[in-house]
Amino acid sequence: MHKGQKFFYVEAQTGIIRNDPPAISNFYQYCVPVARRDEVQRAVDAATLDGGQLIYPPRFLESLSHWDNVSRRERG
């Protein structure tokens, strides 16, 4: 993680966590405050694969969406 970084990015469809948004991606990049990184990592680690789709713990995607909305408002 970059020193002083306030946000990181998550692709829920793939479980990829990045410090910076990718230049190109076919998937939505959720913008999340760094304070939530451990929580996101635990949810990604706990996800299971079902029919080619990641299944996350209950309510994780709702939380991810909420953090994304808050982060994007803060970034302006």
PyMOL Python script that loads the backbone (N, CA, C, O; Angstrom):
from pymol import cmd

cmd.read_pdbstr("""\
ATOM      1  N   MET A   1       0.854  -1.172   0.000  1.00  0.00           N
ATOM      2  CA  MET A   1       0.000   0.000   0.000  1.00  0.00           C
ATOM      3  C   MET A   1       0.900   1.235   0.000  1.00  0.00           C
ATOM      4  O   MET A   1       1.952   1.255   0.639  1.00  0.00           O
ATOM      5  N   HIS A   2       0.475   2.238  -0.711  1.00  0.00           N
ATOM      6  CA  HIS A   2       1.229   3.478  -0.771  1.00  0.00           C
ATOM      7  C   HIS A   2       1.053   4.278   0.517  1.00  0.00           C
ATOM      8  O   HIS A   2      -0.048   4.368   1.060  1.00  0.00           O
ATOM      9  N   LYS A   3       2.133   4.844   0.987  1.00  0.00           N
ATOM     10  CA  LYS A   3       2.076   5.647   2.213  1.00  0.00           C
ATOM     11  C   LYS A   3       1.134   6.834   1.996  1.00  0.00           C
ATOM     12  O   LYS A   3       1.224   7.519   0.978  1.00  0.00           O
ATOM     13  N   GLY A   4       0.251   7.071   2.933  1.00  0.00           N
ATOM     14  CA  GLY A   4      -0.694   8.175   2.843  1.00  0.00           C
ATOM     15  C   GLY A   4      -1.909   7.880   1.985  1.00  0.00           C
ATOM     16  O   GLY A   4      -2.771   8.742   1.813  1.00  0.00           O
ATOM     17  N   GLN A   5      -1.986   6.685   1.449  1.00  0.00           N
ATOM     18  CA  GLN A   5      -3.117   6.313   0.605  1.00  0.00           C
ATOM     19  C   GLN A   5      -4.388   6.265   1.444  1.00  0.00           C
ATOM     20  O   GLN A   5      -4.373   5.761   2.567  1.00  0.00           O
ATOM     21  N   LYS A   6      -5.487   6.788   0.903  1.00  0.00           N
ATOM     22  CA  LYS A   6      -6.747   6.817   1.629  1.00  0.00           C
ATOM     23  C   LYS A   6      -7.733   5.750   1.163  1.00  0.00           C
ATOM     24  O   LYS A   6      -8.647   5.377   1.899  1.00  0.00           O
ATOM     25  N   PHE A   7      -7.544   5.257  -0.073  1.00  0.00           N
ATOM     26  CA  PHE A   7      -8.492   4.316  -0.662  1.00  0.00           C
ATOM     27  C   PHE A   7      -7.758   3.170  -1.353  1.00  0.00           C
ATOM     28  O   PHE A   7      -6.585   3.289  -1.708  1.00  0.00           O
ATOM     29  N   PHE A   8      -8.468   2.064  -1.535  1.00  0.00           N
ATOM     30  CA  PHE A   8      -7.994   0.970  -2.375  1.00  0.00           C
ATOM     31  C   PHE A   8      -9.192   0.510  -3.198  1.00  0.00           C
ATOM     32  O   PHE A   8     -10.301   1.012  -3.015  1.00  0.00           O
ATOM     33  N   TYR A   9      -8.978  -0.434  -4.095  1.00  0.00           N
ATOM     34  CA  TYR A   9     -10.019  -0.817  -5.051  1.00  0.00           C
ATOM     35  C   TYR A   9     -10.216  -2.326  -5.044  1.00  0.00           C
ATOM     36  O   TYR A   9      -9.268  -3.096  -4.893  1.00  0.00           O
ATOM     37  N   VAL A  10     -11.474  -2.727  -5.211  1.00  0.00           N
ATOM     38  CA  VAL A  10     -11.834  -4.138  -5.162  1.00  0.00           C
ATOM     39  C   VAL A  10     -12.725  -4.470  -6.355  1.00  0.00           C
ATOM     40  O   VAL A  10     -13.661  -3.736  -6.671  1.00  0.00           O
ATOM     41  N   GLU A  11     -12.419  -5.586  -7.010  1.00  0.00           N
ATOM     42  CA  GLU A  11     -13.302  -6.164  -8.023  1.00  0.00           C
ATOM     43  C   GLU A  11     -14.058  -7.295  -7.336  1.00  0.00           C
ATOM     44  O   GLU A  11     -13.477  -8.343  -7.056  1.00  0.00           O
ATOM     45  N   ALA A  12     -15.316  -7.103  -7.069  1.00  0.00           N
ATOM     46  CA  ALA A  12     -16.085  -8.130  -6.369  1.00  0.00           C
ATOM     47  C   ALA A  12     -16.222  -9.402  -7.209  1.00  0.00           C
ATOM     48  O   ALA A  12     -16.250 -10.505  -6.664  1.00  0.00           O
ATOM     49  N   GLN A  13     -16.306  -9.252  -8.522  1.00  0.00           N
ATOM     50  CA  GLN A  13     -16.495 -10.414  -9.384  1.00  0.00           C
ATOM     51  C   GLN A  13     -15.291 -11.351  -9.356  1.00  0.00           C
ATOM     52  O   GLN A  13     -15.445 -12.563  -9.513  1.00  0.00           O
ATOM     53  N   THR A  14     -14.090 -10.796  -9.157  1.00  0.00           N
ATOM     54  CA  THR A  14     -12.873 -11.607  -9.190  1.00  0.00           C
ATOM     55  C   THR A  14     -12.205 -11.748  -7.827  1.00  0.00           C
ATOM     56  O   THR A  14     -11.395 -12.653  -7.629  1.00  0.00           O
ATOM     57  N   GLY A  15     -12.530 -10.875  -6.896  1.00  0.00           N
ATOM     58  CA  GLY A  15     -11.888 -10.880  -5.588  1.00  0.00           C
ATOM     59  C   GLY A  15     -10.527 -10.201  -5.591  1.00  0.00           C
ATOM     60  O   GLY A  15      -9.783 -10.297  -4.615  1.00  0.00           O
ATOM     61  N   ILE A  16     -10.197  -9.520  -6.675  1.00  0.00           N
ATOM     62  CA  ILE A  16      -8.904  -8.836  -6.766  1.00  0.00           C
ATOM     63  C   ILE A  16      -8.950  -7.532  -5.986  1.00  0.00           C
ATOM     64  O   ILE A  16      -9.886  -6.744  -6.123  1.00  0.00           O
ATOM     65  N   ILE A  17      -7.934  -7.318  -5.173  1.00  0.00           N
ATOM     66  CA  ILE A  17      -7.779  -6.094  -4.385  1.00  0.00           C
ATOM     67  C   ILE A  17      -6.550  -5.371  -4.926  1.00  0.00           C
ATOM     68  O   ILE A  17      -5.483  -5.966  -5.078  1.00  0.00           O
ATOM     69  N   ARG A  18      -6.716  -4.073  -5.216  1.00  0.00           N
ATOM     70  CA  ARG A  18      -5.625  -3.286  -5.773  1.00  0.00           C
ATOM     71  C   ARG A  18      -5.438  -1.990  -4.985  1.00  0.00           C
ATOM     72  O   ARG A  18      -6.381  -1.457  -4.400  1.00  0.00           O
ATOM     73  N   ASN A  19      -4.203  -1.500  -4.984  1.00  0.00           N
ATOM     74  CA  ASN A  19      -3.937  -0.190  -4.380  1.00  0.00           C
ATOM     75  C   ASN A  19      -4.408   0.942  -5.277  1.00  0.00           C
ATOM     76  O   ASN A  19      -4.837   1.988  -4.790  1.00  0.00           O
ATOM     77  N   ASP A  20      -4.331   0.737  -6.583  1.00  0.00           N
ATOM     78  CA  ASP A  20      -4.729   1.747  -7.563  1.00  0.00           C
ATOM     79  C   ASP A  20      -5.722   1.125  -8.526  1.00  0.00           C
ATOM     80  O   ASP A  20      -5.682  -0.084  -8.754  1.00  0.00           O
ATOM     81  N   PRO A  21      -6.618   1.931  -9.098  1.00  0.00           N
ATOM     82  CA  PRO A  21      -7.553   1.359 -10.065  1.00  0.00           C
ATOM     83  C   PRO A  21      -6.801   0.908 -11.316  1.00  0.00           C
ATOM     84  O   PRO A  21      -5.817   1.538 -11.703  1.00  0.00           O
ATOM     85  N   PRO A  22      -7.251  -0.169 -11.949  1.00  0.00           N
ATOM     86  CA  PRO A  22      -6.568  -0.619 -13.163  1.00  0.00           C
ATOM     87  C   PRO A  22      -6.831   0.340 -14.320  1.00  0.00           C
ATOM     88  O   PRO A  22      -7.836   1.051 -14.336  1.00  0.00           O
ATOM     89  N   ALA A  23      -5.926   0.349 -15.274  1.00  0.00           N
ATOM     90  CA  ALA A  23      -6.118   1.183 -16.464  1.00  0.00           C
ATOM     91  C   ALA A  23      -7.312   0.669 -17.267  1.00  0.00           C
ATOM     92  O   ALA A  23      -8.081   1.448 -17.830  1.00  0.00           O
ATOM     93  N   ILE A  24      -7.450  -0.663 -17.308  1.00  0.00           N
ATOM     94  CA  ILE A  24      -8.542  -1.288 -18.067  1.00  0.00           C
ATOM     95  C   ILE A  24      -9.077  -2.459 -17.255  1.00  0.00           C
ATOM     96  O   ILE A  24      -8.310  -3.260 -16.720  1.00  0.00           O
ATOM     97  N   SER A  25     -10.390  -2.550 -17.171  1.00  0.00           N
ATOM     98  CA  SER A  25     -11.014  -3.696 -16.516  1.00  0.00           C
ATOM     99  C   SER A  25     -12.439  -3.818 -17.016  1.00  0.00           C
ATOM    100  O   SER A  25     -13.092  -2.817 -17.312  1.00  0.00           O
ATOM    101  N   ASN A  26     -12.911  -5.034 -17.109  1.00  0.00           N
ATOM    102  CA  ASN A  26     -14.302  -5.276 -17.497  1.00  0.00           C
ATOM    103  C   ASN A  26     -15.228  -5.280 -16.288  1.00  0.00           C
ATOM    104  O   ASN A  26     -16.444  -5.406 -16.434  1.00  0.00           O
ATOM    105  N   PHE A  27     -14.651  -5.143 -15.087  1.00  0.00           N
ATOM    106  CA  PHE A  27     -15.432  -5.230 -13.865  1.00  0.00           C
ATOM    107  C   PHE A  27     -15.417  -3.912 -13.102  1.00  0.00           C
ATOM    108  O   PHE A  27     -14.470  -3.130 -13.192  1.00  0.00           O
ATOM    109  N   TYR A  28     -16.488  -3.688 -12.350  1.00  0.00           N
ATOM    110  CA  TYR A  28     -16.603  -2.475 -11.543  1.00  0.00           C
ATOM    111  C   TYR A  28     -15.545  -2.483 -10.448  1.00  0.00           C
ATOM    112  O   TYR A  28     -15.294  -3.509  -9.816  1.00  0.00           O
ATOM    113  N   GLN A  29     -14.934  -1.333 -10.235  1.00  0.00           N
ATOM    114  CA  GLN A  29     -13.917  -1.169  -9.202  1.00  0.00           C
ATOM    115  C   GLN A  29     -14.538  -0.439  -8.015  1.00  0.00           C
ATOM    116  O   GLN A  29     -14.788   0.764  -8.085  1.00  0.00           O
ATOM    117  N   TYR A  30     -14.784  -1.156  -6.937  1.00  0.00           N
ATOM    118  CA  TYR A  30     -15.295  -0.533  -5.725  1.00  0.00           C
ATOM    119  C   TYR A  30     -14.153   0.226  -5.064  1.00  0.00           C
ATOM    120  O   TYR A  30     -13.062  -0.316  -4.884  1.00  0.00           O
ATOM    121  N   CYS A  31     -14.400   1.469  -4.706  1.00  0.00           N
ATOM    122  CA  CYS A  31     -13.425   2.318  -4.026  1.00  0.00           C
ATOM    123  C   CYS A  31     -13.732   2.236  -2.529  1.00  0.00           C
ATOM    124  O   CYS A  31     -14.842   2.547  -2.099  1.00  0.00           O
ATOM    125  N   VAL A  32     -12.737   1.815  -1.739  1.00  0.00           N
ATOM    126  CA  VAL A  32     -12.973   1.527  -0.325  1.00  0.00           C
ATOM    127  C   VAL A  32     -11.912   2.220   0.533  1.00  0.00           C
ATOM    128  O   VAL A  32     -10.738   2.236   0.162  1.00  0.00           O
ATOM    129  N   PRO A  33     -12.308   2.792   1.674  1.00  0.00           N
ATOM    130  CA  PRO A  33     -11.322   3.404   2.575  1.00  0.00           C
ATOM    131  C   PRO A  33     -10.318   2.360   3.081  1.00  0.00           C
ATOM    132  O   PRO A  33     -10.695   1.223   3.367  1.00  0.00           O
ATOM    133  N   VAL A  34      -9.056   2.743   3.191  1.00  0.00           N
ATOM    134  CA  VAL A  34      -8.023   1.802   3.644  1.00  0.00           C
ATOM    135  C   VAL A  34      -8.336   1.239   5.032  1.00  0.00           C
ATOM    136  O   VAL A  34      -7.880   0.143   5.359  1.00  0.00           O
ATOM    137  N   ALA A  35      -9.088   1.947   5.839  1.00  0.00           N
ATOM    138  CA  ALA A  35      -9.445   1.451   7.170  1.00  0.00           C
ATOM    139  C   ALA A  35     -10.254   0.148   7.086  1.00  0.00           C
ATOM    140  O   ALA A  35     -10.343  -0.579   8.075  1.00  0.00           O
ATOM    141  N   ARG A  36     -10.836  -0.153   5.935  1.00  0.00           N
ATOM    142  CA  ARG A  36     -11.653  -1.361   5.747  1.00  0.00           C
ATOM    143  C   ARG A  36     -10.893  -2.493   5.059  1.00  0.00           C
ATOM    144  O   ARG A  36     -11.470  -3.545   4.787  1.00  0.00           O
ATOM    145  N   ARG A  37      -9.605  -2.290   4.775  1.00  0.00           N
ATOM    146  CA  ARG A  37      -8.851  -3.277   3.992  1.00  0.00           C
ATOM    147  C   ARG A  37      -8.836  -4.665   4.634  1.00  0.00           C
ATOM    148  O   ARG A  37      -9.066  -5.654   3.938  1.00  0.00           O
ATOM    149  N   ASP A  38      -8.574  -4.766   5.925  1.00  0.00           N
ATOM    150  CA  ASP A  38      -8.541  -6.079   6.580  1.00  0.00           C
ATOM    151  C   ASP A  38      -9.896  -6.768   6.498  1.00  0.00           C
ATOM    152  O   ASP A  38      -9.971  -7.975   6.267  1.00  0.00           O
ATOM    153  N   GLU A  39     -10.960  -6.006   6.686  1.00  0.00           N
ATOM    154  CA  GLU A  39     -12.310  -6.555   6.624  1.00  0.00           C
ATOM    155  C   GLU A  39     -12.612  -7.087   5.212  1.00  0.00           C
ATOM    156  O   GLU A  39     -13.199  -8.157   5.052  1.00  0.00           O
ATOM    157  N   VAL A  40     -12.202  -6.323   4.201  1.00  0.00           N
ATOM    158  CA  VAL A  40     -12.401  -6.754   2.819  1.00  0.00           C
ATOM    159  C   VAL A  40     -11.573  -8.005   2.545  1.00  0.00           C
ATOM    160  O   VAL A  40     -12.067  -8.951   1.932  1.00  0.00           O
ATOM    161  N   GLN A  41     -10.336  -8.016   2.987  1.00  0.00           N
ATOM    162  CA  GLN A  41      -9.481  -9.187   2.757  1.00  0.00           C
ATOM    163  C   GLN A  41     -10.073 -10.432   3.402  1.00  0.00           C
ATOM    164  O   GLN A  41     -10.051 -11.509   2.805  1.00  0.00           O
ATOM    165  N   ARG A  42     -10.600 -10.297   4.610  1.00  0.00           N
ATOM    166  CA  ARG A  42     -11.226 -11.455   5.279  1.00  0.00           C
ATOM    167  C   ARG A  42     -12.431 -11.964   4.479  1.00  0.00           C
ATOM    168  O   ARG A  42     -12.627 -13.173   4.352  1.00  0.00           O
ATOM    169  N   ALA A  43     -13.231 -11.048   3.946  1.00  0.00           N
ATOM    170  CA  ALA A  43     -14.412 -11.451   3.168  1.00  0.00           C
ATOM    171  C   ALA A  43     -13.999 -12.134   1.864  1.00  0.00           C
ATOM    172  O   ALA A  43     -14.607 -13.126   1.463  1.00  0.00           O
ATOM    173  N   VAL A  44     -12.973 -11.608   1.206  1.00  0.00           N
ATOM    174  CA  VAL A  44     -12.482 -12.237  -0.023  1.00  0.00           C
ATOM    175  C   VAL A  44     -11.938 -13.629   0.298  1.00  0.00           C
ATOM    176  O   VAL A  44     -12.201 -14.586  -0.430  1.00  0.00           O
ATOM    177  N   ASP A  45     -11.191 -13.733   1.374  1.00  0.00           N
ATOM    178  CA  ASP A  45     -10.639 -15.032   1.779  1.00  0.00           C
ATOM    179  C   ASP A  45     -11.742 -16.042   2.124  1.00  0.00           C
ATOM    180  O   ASP A  45     -11.576 -17.242   1.907  1.00  0.00           O
ATOM    181  N   ALA A  46     -12.860 -15.555   2.658  1.00  0.00           N
ATOM    182  CA  ALA A  46     -13.959 -16.428   3.063  1.00  0.00           C
ATOM    183  C   ALA A  46     -14.913 -16.759   1.910  1.00  0.00           C
ATOM    184  O   ALA A  46     -15.764 -17.638   2.044  1.00  0.00           O
ATOM    185  N   ALA A  47     -14.775 -16.067   0.795  1.00  0.00           N
ATOM    186  CA  ALA A  47     -15.669 -16.286  -0.342  1.00  0.00           C
ATOM    187  C   ALA A  47     -15.500 -17.702  -0.884  1.00  0.00           C
ATOM    188  O   ALA A  47     -14.412 -18.276  -0.848  1.00  0.00           O
ATOM    189  N   THR A  48     -16.599 -18.245  -1.384  1.00  0.00           N
ATOM    190  CA  THR A  48     -16.566 -19.567  -2.001  1.00  0.00           C
ATOM    191  C   THR A  48     -16.933 -19.416  -3.473  1.00  0.00           C
ATOM    192  O   THR A  48     -17.557 -18.433  -3.873  1.00  0.00           O
ATOM    193  N   LEU A  49     -16.546 -20.383  -4.256  1.00  0.00           N
ATOM    194  CA  LEU A  49     -16.829 -20.373  -5.681  1.00  0.00           C
ATOM    195  C   LEU A  49     -17.998 -21.301  -5.954  1.00  0.00           C
ATOM    196  O   LEU A  49     -17.978 -22.469  -5.567  1.00  0.00           O
ATOM    197  N   ASP A  50     -19.026 -20.772  -6.628  1.00  0.00           N
ATOM    198  CA  ASP A  50     -20.205 -21.565  -6.953  1.00  0.00           C
ATOM    199  C   ASP A  50     -20.613 -21.251  -8.385  1.00  0.00           C
ATOM    200  O   ASP A  50     -21.074 -20.149  -8.681  1.00  0.00           O
ATOM    201  N   GLY A  51     -20.443 -22.209  -9.254  1.00  0.00           N
ATOM    202  CA  GLY A  51     -20.830 -22.010 -10.653  1.00  0.00           C
ATOM    203  C   GLY A  51     -20.035 -20.907 -11.331  1.00  0.00           C
ATOM    204  O   GLY A  51     -20.557 -20.216 -12.206  1.00  0.00           O
ATOM    205  N   GLY A  52     -18.795 -20.735 -10.944  1.00  0.00           N
ATOM    206  CA  GLY A  52     -17.956 -19.704 -11.545  1.00  0.00           C
ATOM    207  C   GLY A  52     -18.164 -18.326 -10.953  1.00  0.00           C
ATOM    208  O   GLY A  52     -17.621 -17.348 -11.466  1.00  0.00           O
ATOM    209  N   GLN A  53     -18.931 -18.228  -9.893  1.00  0.00           N
ATOM    210  CA  GLN A  53     -19.226 -16.952  -9.248  1.00  0.00           C
ATOM    211  C   GLN A  53     -18.761 -16.988  -7.796  1.00  0.00           C
ATOM    212  O   GLN A  53     -18.945 -17.986  -7.099  1.00  0.00           O
ATOM    213  N   LEU A  54     -18.156 -15.885  -7.350  1.00  0.00           N
ATOM    214  CA  LEU A  54     -17.755 -15.790  -5.944  1.00  0.00           C
ATOM    215  C   LEU A  54     -18.977 -15.496  -5.086  1.00  0.00           C
ATOM    216  O   LEU A  54     -19.770 -14.605  -5.391  1.00  0.00           O
ATOM    217  N   ILE A  55     -19.113 -16.247  -4.028  1.00  0.00           N
ATOM    218  CA  ILE A  55     -20.199 -16.050  -3.058  1.00  0.00           C
ATOM    219  C   ILE A  55     -19.552 -15.531  -1.776  1.00  0.00           C
ATOM    220  O   ILE A  55     -18.735 -16.211  -1.156  1.00  0.00           O
ATOM    221  N   TYR A  56     -19.927 -14.330  -1.396  1.00  0.00           N
ATOM    222  CA  TYR A  56     -19.342 -13.673  -0.227  1.00  0.00           C
ATOM    223  C   TYR A  56     -20.194 -13.895   1.022  1.00  0.00           C
ATOM    224  O   TYR A  56     -21.359 -14.281   0.928  1.00  0.00           O
ATOM    225  N   PRO A  57     -19.602 -13.646   2.191  1.00  0.00           N
ATOM    226  CA  PRO A  57     -20.382 -13.719   3.429  1.00  0.00           C
ATOM    227  C   PRO A  57     -21.602 -12.784   3.349  1.00  0.00           C
ATOM    228  O   PRO A  57     -21.578 -11.785   2.630  1.00  0.00           O
ATOM    229  N   PRO A  58     -22.660 -13.117   4.092  1.00  0.00           N
ATOM    230  CA  PRO A  58     -23.873 -12.295   4.076  1.00  0.00           C
ATOM    231  C   PRO A  58     -23.576 -10.808   4.319  1.00  0.00           C
ATOM    232  O   PRO A  58     -22.762 -10.458   5.174  1.00  0.00           O
ATOM    233  N   ARG A  59     -24.227  -9.973   3.578  1.00  0.00           N
ATOM    234  CA  ARG A  59     -24.191  -8.501   3.687  1.00  0.00           C
ATOM    235  C   ARG A  59     -22.871  -7.863   3.259  1.00  0.00           C
ATOM    236  O   ARG A  59     -22.757  -6.638   3.283  1.00  0.00           O
ATOM    237  N   PHE A  60     -21.881  -8.647   2.872  1.00  0.00           N
ATOM    238  CA  PHE A  60     -20.609  -8.046   2.472  1.00  0.00           C
ATOM    239  C   PHE A  60     -20.785  -7.135   1.256  1.00  0.00           C
ATOM    240  O   PHE A  60     -20.248  -6.028   1.234  1.00  0.00           O
ATOM    241  N   LEU A  61     -21.528  -7.586   0.251  1.00  0.00           N
ATOM    242  CA  LEU A  61     -21.689  -6.764  -0.953  1.00  0.00           C
ATOM    243  C   LEU A  61     -22.442  -5.467  -0.648  1.00  0.00           C
ATOM    244  O   LEU A  61     -22.171  -4.433  -1.259  1.00  0.00           O
ATOM    245  N   GLU A  62     -23.380  -5.522   0.289  1.00  0.00           N
ATOM    246  CA  GLU A  62     -24.069  -4.296   0.720  1.00  0.00           C
ATOM    247  C   GLU A  62     -23.072  -3.340   1.370  1.00  0.00           C
ATOM    248  O   GLU A  62     -23.091  -2.141   1.093  1.00  0.00           O
ATOM    249  N   SER A  63     -22.210  -3.861   2.225  1.00  0.00           N
ATOM    250  CA  SER A  63     -21.187  -3.036   2.873  1.00  0.00           C
ATOM    251  C   SER A  63     -20.230  -2.471   1.844  1.00  0.00           C
ATOM    252  O   SER A  63     -19.870  -1.295   1.912  1.00  0.00           O
ATOM    253  N   LEU A  64     -19.815  -3.288   0.896  1.00  0.00           N
ATOM    254  CA  LEU A  64     -18.891  -2.845  -0.144  1.00  0.00           C
ATOM    255  C   LEU A  64     -19.495  -1.700  -0.950  1.00  0.00           C
ATOM    256  O   LEU A  64     -18.812  -0.721  -1.250  1.00  0.00           O
ATOM    257  N   SER A  65     -20.753  -1.820  -1.295  1.00  0.00           N
ATOM    258  CA  SER A  65     -21.444  -0.762  -2.033  1.00  0.00           C
ATOM    259  C   SER A  65     -21.539   0.517  -1.210  1.00  0.00           C
ATOM    260  O   SER A  65     -21.341   1.614  -1.733  1.00  0.00           O
ATOM    261  N   HIS A  66     -21.840   0.374   0.069  1.00  0.00           N
ATOM    262  CA  HIS A  66     -21.922   1.543   0.949  1.00  0.00           C
ATOM    263  C   HIS A  66     -20.569   2.249   1.052  1.00  0.00           C
ATOM    264  O   HIS A  66     -20.495   3.470   0.916  1.00  0.00           O
ATOM    265  N   TRP A  67     -19.505   1.488   1.290  1.00  0.00           N
ATOM    266  CA  TRP A  67     -18.165   2.083   1.398  1.00  0.00           C
ATOM    267  C   TRP A  67     -17.771   2.777   0.107  1.00  0.00           C
ATOM    268  O   TRP A  67     -17.143   3.836   0.120  1.00  0.00           O
ATOM    269  N   ASP A  68     -18.152   2.162  -1.016  1.00  0.00           N
ATOM    270  CA  ASP A  68     -17.851   2.744  -2.323  1.00  0.00           C
ATOM    271  C   ASP A  68     -18.550   4.097  -2.477  1.00  0.00           C
ATOM    272  O   ASP A  68     -17.933   5.074  -2.903  1.00  0.00           O
ATOM    273  N   ASN A  69     -19.822   4.150  -2.133  1.00  0.00           N
ATOM    274  CA  ASN A  69     -20.573   5.420  -2.240  1.00  0.00           C
ATOM    275  C   ASN A  69     -19.978   6.496  -1.366  1.00  0.00           C
ATOM    276  O   ASN A  69     -19.826   7.635  -1.806  1.00  0.00           O
ATOM    277  N   VAL A  70     -19.639   6.159  -0.139  1.00  0.00           N
ATOM    278  CA  VAL A  70     -19.046   7.130   0.794  1.00  0.00           C
ATOM    279  C   VAL A  70     -17.689   7.588   0.280  1.00  0.00           C
ATOM    280  O   VAL A  70     -17.397   8.784   0.293  1.00  0.00           O
ATOM    281  N   SER A  71     -16.854   6.655  -0.174  1.00  0.00           N
ATOM    282  CA  SER A  71     -15.516   6.979  -0.657  1.00  0.00           C
ATOM    283  C   SER A  71     -15.558   7.892  -1.874  1.00  0.00           C
ATOM    284  O   SER A  71     -14.793   8.852  -1.964  1.00  0.00           O
ATOM    285  N   ARG A  72     -16.451   7.590  -2.805  1.00  0.00           N
ATOM    286  CA  ARG A  72     -16.531   8.406  -4.024  1.00  0.00           C
ATOM    287  C   ARG A  72     -17.041   9.808  -3.727  1.00  0.00           C
ATOM    288  O   ARG A  72     -16.617  10.768  -4.372  1.00  0.00           O
ATOM    289  N   ARG A  73     -17.948   9.942  -2.757  1.00  0.00           N
ATOM    290  CA  ARG A  73     -18.387  11.286  -2.355  1.00  0.00           C
ATOM    291  C   ARG A  73     -17.228  12.054  -1.731  1.00  0.00           C
ATOM    292  O   ARG A  73     -17.046  13.244  -1.992  1.00  0.00           O
ATOM    293  N   GLU A  74     -16.442  11.356  -0.899  1.00  0.00           N
ATOM    294  CA  GLU A  74     -15.317  11.995  -0.244  1.00  0.00           C
ATOM    295  C   GLU A  74     -14.244  12.418  -1.252  1.00  0.00           C
ATOM    296  O   GLU A  74     -13.630  13.476  -1.113  1.00  0.00           O
ATOM    297  N   ARG A  75     -14.029  11.580  -2.262  1.00  0.00           N
ATOM    298  CA  ARG A  75     -13.028  11.905  -3.287  1.00  0.00           C
ATOM    299  C   ARG A  75     -13.481  13.048  -4.168  1.00  0.00           C
ATOM    300  O   ARG A  75     -12.664  13.770  -4.739  1.00  0.00           O
ATOM    301  N   GLY A  76     -14.793  13.206  -4.276  1.00  0.00           N
ATOM    302  CA  GLY A  76     -15.339  14.305  -5.077  1.00  0.00           C
ATOM    303  C   GLY A  76     -15.488  13.986  -6.458  1.00  0.00           C
ATOM    304  O   GLY A  76     -15.937  14.824  -7.240  1.00  0.00           O
TER     305      GLY A  76
END
""", "prot")
cmd.dss("prot")
cmd.show_as("cartoon", "prot")
cmd.util.cbc("prot")
cmd.orient("prot")
